[in-house]
Amino acid sequence: MSAVIEFPGEVRSNADRQTVATQEPVSQRTFTPSQAVFSRSSGVFHFTPEGRRLYDFSSGVLVANLGHNPPRWMRRFAAAMGWTPTLLFGDPAGASDSAVTLTAYNAVTPIEAEAVRRLVASLQQSPGGTRLDTVLWAASGSEAVQKALWACLHRDEIRDVILATRFGFHGKKGLAGAVTGSETDRDRDPRVQFISFPQEECDDITSPSRPFDPAPYARELDRLWTEFGARINCLITEPYLGGGGSYHPPAAYHHLLQNWCRKHDVLLIFDEVQSNFGRTGCLYAFEKYGVEPDFVCLGKGLGNGVPVSAAVGRGEIMASLTYGEGSDTWSANPMACASVLATLDEFESTDVLSHTRELSRIFTAALNRLKHTGVISKVRGEGMVFGIECGPAGGRSARDVAIDIVRECYLGHDGGDGIHLLGPLAGTVIRISPPMTMTFDEADHSLALLHELVARAAQK
């Protein structure tokens, strides 16, 4: 059993940490040096059981794009579910006829049909979404990836080779795990071949290392075609490398992939589980990068906190799967569908995307100023998702510096406000991805606090 992470003065939080450490396996969660305990959340803030307020700079790993428990979204969600005040707080027996069923396995509900209609319409109205006409629901991002890959492989079982961009993250289970990482990972599925992602060309947001040259990437793809030919079935990529260290490529890279796929009848899968619903500054990342995928995998921000995901793609490809081959217990669950409708309503009726683009300018400038602290070497990102890369300092490795920053941000300033960050990506990169609905005042205050806390970590 790993040592329990504890902090002085956090009696209730430490008790919860102790319970979890002794009665759950460490594999239940990823490593974060704060091991924060949240008792409630609102807007851009988490609150600890001791009453401390933490700016959430993770959005629950890119889930709460619209903030935590946003009142208008919550009202829309409750209305879609038929949850009236009488039902929630009065006599449930007297109001049960108004509520949507919570269990609809192997059945059709009107709310599912409405969610399908609205989601497909949203995608097809976005530039690049014309091929996306059929929805295969799931409950997590890795399941959506798995289902997209199943559909692609099933269209022609002779075409069994999958191309995936190296160091991407698509999930931990099944085929989603197989297309994650690189060829050096253990237990690699022999059907998966990896291709390069342009990391050097997008190493820092202000000074790209060198202009993008498509020729090496084109040659790599052509070598794979020479080796595997028509066995190549599909190519899956993230719009940007998320877990791999927040690398955001030039659009020309994705155009190269799309053109190559079209030439060879290879299906292009865009895994937008992290990047959909505004993270890049556009509703969908394929719109931001100017591509037209055959499949897109959606999740996280799709439900703003409710577990829901979807593989959306070409109906004629999905038609090769028959009854049960794409189903599971929670697919198209009415609660999940209600969350999708509430999210679509919010994006379609507010200026959240333009607000996101304004916030992006504020964050880009402020995060670049962190380089003056001496421990942040590079900043990468777009929209409202950034990665700040730590360098060695004071005899500490870059990894140790990153961990110190996460811990200092949790401790905050004199027991007051802190900042919740996740454990470092790729060892040394800290993700910055707060809710896109934060106010400009909250942005200014939290970024000033971040600068102060990073500077404090630099002096250790």
C-alpha positions in Angstrom: 0.0 0.0 0.0 1.3 3.5 -0.9 1.8 6.1 1.8 -1.2 8.2 2.5 -0.9 11.8 1.3 -2.0 14.1 4.1 -1.8 17.8 5.0 -1.7 19.6 8.4 -5.0 21.0 9.6 -7.2 18.9 7.2 -8.7 16.6 9.8 -11.8 15.6 7.8 -10.0 15.4 4.4 -7.2 13.3 6.0 -9.7 10.9 7.4 -11.3 10.5 3.9 -7.9 10.0 2.4 -7.1 7.3 4.9 -10.3 5.4 4.2 -9.8 5.5 0.5 -6.1 4.5 0.8 -6.9 1.5 2.9 -10.1 0.3 1.2 -9.5 1.2 -2.5 -6.6 0.1 -4.6 -4.2 2.8 -5.6 -5.0 2.0 -9.3 -8.5 3.6 -8.7 -7.0 7.1 -9.4 -4.1 8.7 -11.1 -1.3 10.3 -9.0 -1.9 13.9 -8.0 0.4 15.2 -5.2 -2.4 17.1 -3.6 -4.9 14.2 -3.5 -7.5 16.8 -3.0 -10.9 16.1 -1.2 -13.9 18.0 -2.6 -17.0 18.3 -0.5 -18.9 20.5 -3.0 -18.3 22.4 -6.2 -19.8 25.5 -7.8 -18.8 27.4 -11.0 -15.0 27.5 -11.2 -14.5 26.4 -7.6 -14.1 23.3 -5.6 -14.5 23.4 -1.8 -12.7 21.2 0.7 -14.5 19.7 3.7 -12.5 22.3 5.8 -14.1 25.1 3.7 -11.1 26.1 1.6 -11.8 27.3 -1.9 -9.8 26.0 -4.8 -9.9 27.3 -8.4 -10.4 24.3 -10.5 -7.8 24.4 -13.3 -8.7 20.9 -14.5 -12.4 21.1 -15.1 -12.6 17.6 -13.7 -10.2 16.5 -16.4 -11.8 18.6 -19.2 -15.4 17.6 -18.3 -17.0 20.7 -16.6 -16.5 23.0 -19.6 -19.6 25.0 -18.5 -18.5 25.0 -14.8 -19.6 22.9 -11.9 -23.4 22.7 -11.3 -24.1 25.7 -13.5 -27.7 26.9 -12.6 -29.1 27.3 -16.1 -27.6 24.0 -17.3 -29.0 22.3 -14.1 -32.5 23.7 -14.7 -32.4 22.4 -18.3 -31.1 19.0 -17.3 -33.8 18.7 -14.6 -36.5 19.8 -17.0 -35.4 17.3 -19.6 -35.7 14.6 -16.9 -39.1 15.8 -15.8 -37.8 16.5 -12.3 -40.3 18.9 -10.9 -39.9 20.5 -7.4 -42.8 18.3 -6.2 -41.0 15.2 -7.4 -37.7 16.1 -5.9 -38.8 17.6 -2.6 -42.4 16.7 -2.1 -44.4 13.5 -2.5 -42.7 11.4 -5.2 -45.6 9.1 -5.6 -47.8 12.1 -6.6 -45.4 13.3 -9.3 -43.9 10.1 -10.7 -45.8 10.3 -14.0 -43.8 13.4 -15.0 -40.4 11.9 -14.6 -38.3 10.2 -17.4 -37.4 6.6 -16.8 -33.9 6.0 -15.4 -33.5 2.6 -17.0 -34.1 2.1 -20.7 -31.9 -0.8 -21.7 -32.9 -2.3 -25.0 -35.8 0.2 -25.3 -36.3 3.5 -27.1 -37.1 6.7 -25.2 -38.2 10.1 -26.7 -35.3 11.8 -25.0 -32.9 9.5 -26.7 -34.4 10.3 -30.1 -34.3 14.0 -29.4 -30.6 13.8 -28.2 -29.7 11.9 -31.4 -31.5 14.4 -33.6 -30.0 17.4 -31.9 -26.4 16.0 -31.7 -26.3 15.0 -35.4 -27.8 18.4 -36.4 -25.1 20.2 -34.4 -22.3 18.2 -35.9 -23.6 18.5 -39.5 -24.1 22.2 -39.2 -20.5 22.6 -38.1 -17.9 22.9 -41.0 -16.5 19.4 -41.5 -19.3 17.5 -40.0 -21.2 16.4 -43.0 -20.2 12.7 -42.8 -21.3 12.4 -39.2 -24.9 11.1 -39.4 -25.2 8.2 -37.0 -24.7 8.0 -33.2 -23.4 5.0 -31.2 -23.8 5.9 -27.5 -21.4 4.9 -24.7 -20.7 5.9 -21.1 -16.9 6.8 -21.3 -14.4 8.1 -23.8 -12.6 4.8 -24.1 -15.8 3.0 -24.8 -16.6 5.5 -27.6 -13.2 4.9 -29.1 -13.6 1.2 -28.8 -17.0 1.3 -30.6 -15.6 3.5 -33.4 -12.8 1.0 -33.9 -15.2 -1.9 -33.8 -17.3 -0.4 -36.6 -14.4 0.4 -38.8 -12.8 -3.0 -38.4 -16.1 -4.8 -39.1 -16.7 -3.1 -42.4 -14.0 -5.4 -43.9 -12.3 -8.0 -41.7 -9.5 -8.4 -44.1 -8.5 -4.8 -43.5 -7.3 -5.3 -39.9 -4.5 -2.8 -39.4 -5.1 0.4 -37.4 -2.8 3.4 -37.6 -2.5 5.6 -34.5 -0.5 8.7 -33.7 2.3 8.0 -31.4 2.0 9.1 -27.7 -1.7 9.7 -28.0 -4.2 8.8 -25.3 -7.4 7.1 -26.2 -8.2 5.1 -23.1 -7.0 2.2 -21.0 -9.3 -0.6 -22.0 -9.4 -2.9 -24.9 -8.7 -1.5 -28.4 -8.7 2.1 -26.9 -5.7 1.0 -24.8 -4.1 -0.7 -27.7 -4.0 2.6 -29.8 -2.7 4.6 -26.8 1.0 5.3 -26.3 3.6 3.8 -28.6 5.0 0.6 -30.0 7.3 0.2 -27.0 4.5 -0.4 -24.6 4.0 -3.9 -23.4 1.3 -6.2 -24.7 1.0 -4.3 -27.9 -1.8 -5.4 -30.3 0.0 -6.4 -33.5 -2.8 -4.8 -35.6 -1.8 -1.4 -34.4 1.0 0.6 -36.2 2.1 4.0 -34.9 2.9 7.2 -36.9 4.7 10.3 -35.8 3.0 13.4 -34.4 4.6 16.8 -35.0 5.8 17.6 -31.5 8.9 19.6 -32.5 6.9 21.9 -34.7 4.5 22.9 -31.8 6.9 22.8 -28.9 6.1 26.3 -27.6 3.1 28.6 -28.2 5.2 31.7 -29.0 8.1 30.3 -30.9 7.6 27.1 -32.9 10.9 25.1 -33.2 10.7 25.0 -37.0 8.1 25.3 -39.8 6.0 22.3 -40.6 7.3 20.1 -43.4 4.8 17.5 -44.4 7.3 15.4 -46.4 8.6 13.2 -43.6 5.1 12.4 -42.4 3.9 11.6 -45.9 6.9 9.3 -46.5 6.1 7.5 -43.2 2.5 6.9 -44.3 3.6 5.7 -47.7 6.1 3.3 -46.2 3.3 1.8 -44.1 1.1 1.5 -47.2 3.9 -0.3 -49.0 4.2 -2.7 -46.1 0.6 -3.3 -45.3 -1.3 -2.0 -48.3 -5.1 -2.5 -48.3 -4.9 -4.2 -44.9 -4.9 -0.7 -43.4 -8.4 0.0 -42.2 -8.5 3.2 -40.2 -6.4 6.0 -38.7 -7.1 7.4 -35.3 -5.7 10.6 -33.9 -6.3 13.2 -31.3 -6.7 16.8 -32.6 -3.9 17.6 -30.1 -1.8 15.3 -27.9 -3.5 15.7 -24.5 -2.0 13.2 -22.1 1.1 13.1 -24.2 2.1 16.6 -23.1 -0.3 19.1 -24.7 1.1 19.3 -28.2 -1.1 21.3 -30.6 -0.1 20.7 -34.2 -0.4 22.9 -37.3 -3.6 22.3 -39.2 -1.6 21.2 -42.2 -0.7 18.0 -40.3 -4.3 16.9 -40.0 -4.9 17.9 -43.7 -2.1 15.6 -44.7 -3.7 12.7 -42.7 -7.1 13.4 -44.2 -5.8 13.6 -47.8 -3.8 10.3 -47.3 -6.8 8.6 -45.9 -9.1 9.7 -48.7 -6.6 8.5 -51.3 -6.4 5.0 -49.8 -10.0 4.6 -48.6 -8.8 4.6 -44.9 -11.3 5.8 -42.4 -10.3 8.8 -40.3 -11.3 8.8 -36.6 -10.9 12.1 -34.7 -10.8 11.4 -31.0 -12.3 14.6 -29.5 -13.2 13.2 -26.1 -10.9 15.8 -24.4 -11.3 18.6 -27.0 -15.0 18.7 -27.9 -17.5 21.3 -26.8 -15.4 24.4 -27.0 -12.0 23.5 -25.6 -10.2 24.6 -28.7 -12.3 27.7 -29.1 -14.7 26.0 -31.6 -17.6 23.8 -30.7 -15.8 20.8 -32.3 -12.0 20.4 -32.8 -12.4 19.1 -36.4 -13.9 22.6 -37.1 -10.9 24.3 -35.6 -8.4 22.2 -37.6 -10.5 22.3 -40.9 -10.9 18.5 -41.4 -13.8 16.3 -42.2 -13.5 13.0 -40.3 -15.4 9.8 -41.0 -15.9 9.3 -37.2 -15.6 11.6 -34.2 -15.4 10.4 -30.6 -17.2 12.7 -28.1 -17.2 12.6 -24.3 -16.3 14.5 -21.2 -17.7 18.0 -21.9 -20.5 16.4 -23.9 -22.3 15.8 -20.6 -20.7 18.4 -18.4 -20.3 16.0 -15.5 -22.8 13.3 -16.4 -21.1 10.1 -17.7 -21.9 10.0 -21.5 -19.9 9.6 -24.7 -20.6 8.8 -28.3 -18.9 7.6 -31.5 -20.6 9.5 -34.3 -19.9 8.6 -37.9 -20.9 7.3 -41.2 -24.1 5.2 -41.0 -23.1 2.9 -43.8 -20.0 1.8 -41.9 -21.9 1.3 -38.6 -24.5 -0.7 -40.4 -22.1 -3.6 -40.6 -22.7 -4.2 -36.9 -25.8 -6.1 -36.0 -28.0 -6.3 -32.9 -26.1 -6.1 -29.6 -22.6 -5.6 -31.1 -22.5 -2.0 -30.1 -24.7 -2.0 -27.0 -24.0 -1.9 -23.3 -26.0 -1.3 -20.1 -25.7 2.5 -20.1 -25.7 3.3 -23.8 -28.3 6.0 -24.5 -29.3 6.1 -20.8 -32.0 8.8 -20.5 -30.0 10.7 -17.8 -27.1 10.9 -20.2 -29.3 12.0 -23.1 -30.7 14.8 -20.8 -27.2 16.0 -20.1 -26.4 16.2 -23.8 -29.6 18.2 -24.5 -28.7 20.6 -21.7 -25.2 21.0 -23.0 -26.4 21.7 -26.6 -28.9 24.2 -25.3 -26.2 26.1 -23.4 -23.8 26.3 -26.3 -26.6 27.2 -28.8 -28.2 29.9 -26.7 -25.2 31.7 -25.1 -21.9 33.3 -26.1 -19.7 30.8 -24.3 -17.5 30.2 -27.4 -16.7 33.9 -27.9 -16.1 34.2 -24.2 -13.7 31.3 -24.4 -11.8 33.0 -27.1 -11.4 36.1 -25.0 -10.3 34.0 -22.0 -7.8 32.3 -24.3 -6.0 35.6 -25.0 -5.8 36.4 -21.3 -4.5 33.0 -20.4 -2.0 32.8 -23.2 -0.4 36.1 -22.1 -0.4 35.3 -18.4 0.9 31.7 -18.8 3.8 33.0 -21.0 4.8 35.4 -18.2 5.3 32.3 -16.0 8.6 31.7 -17.9 10.0 34.6 -15.9 9.8 32.5 -12.7 12.7 30.3 -14.0 10.9 27.0 -13.7 8.5 27.1 -16.6 10.3 26.5 -19.9 7.5 26.2 -22.5 3.8 26.9 -22.9 1.6 25.1 -25.4 -2.1 25.3 -26.0 -5.1 26.8 -27.7 -8.6 27.8 -26.7 -8.9 27.0 -23.0 -6.5 24.0 -22.8 -2.8 24.6 -22.1 0.2 22.7 -21.0 3.1 24.5 -19.1 6.3 22.5 -19.2 8.6 22.6 -16.2 12.3 22.7 -16.3 14.9 21.7 -13.7 15.7 24.2 -10.9 17.6 24.3 -7.7 19.0 20.9 -8.1 15.6 19.4 -8.7 14.5 17.5 -11.8 11.8 18.9 -14.0 9.5 16.2 -12.7 10.1 17.2 -9.1 9.6 20.8 -10.0 6.2 20.0 -11.6 5.1 18.0 -8.5 6.2 20.9 -6.2 4.1 23.4 -8.2 1.0 21.2 -8.0 1.5 20.8 -4.3 2.1 24.6 -3.7 -0.9 25.5 -5.7 -3.1 23.2 -3.6 -1.7 24.8 -0.4 -2.5 28.2 -1.7 -1.7 31.5 -0.1 -1.7 31.7 3.7 -4.5 29.1 4.0 -6.8 30.9 1.6 -7.6 30.3 -2.0 -5.6 27.6 -3.8 -5.6 26.1 -7.3 -6.5 22.5 -8.1 -4.2 20.9 -10.6 -3.8 17.4 -11.8 -0.6 15.4 -11.6 1.9 16.3 -14.4 1.4 15.0 -18.0 4.3 13.1 -19.5 6.2 13.7 -16.2 6.8 17.4 -16.5 3.8 19.2 -18.1 1.0 20.7 -16.0 -2.3 21.1 -17.7 -4.2 24.3 -17.3 -7.9 23.9 -18.4 -10.4 25.7 -16.2 -14.1 25.9 -17.0 -14.7 28.1 -20.0 -17.4 30.1 -18.2 -15.1 31.7 -15.6 -15.5 35.4 -15.4 -12.7 37.8 -16.4 -12.2 38.8 -12.7 -11.9 35.1 -11.8 -9.4 34.7 -14.6 -7.3 37.7 -13.5 -7.3 36.7 -9.8 -6.6 33.0 -10.4 -3.7 33.7 -12.8 -2.1 36.2 -10.4 -2.4 33.6 -7.7 -0.9 31.0 -10.0 2.1 33.3 -10.8 2.6 33.8 -7.0 2.5 30.1 -6.2 4.7 29.0 -9.1 7.3 31.7 -8.0 7.1 30.3 -4.5 7.7 26.7 -5.8 10.7 28.0 -7.8 12.3 29.2 -4.6 12.3 25.8 -2.9 
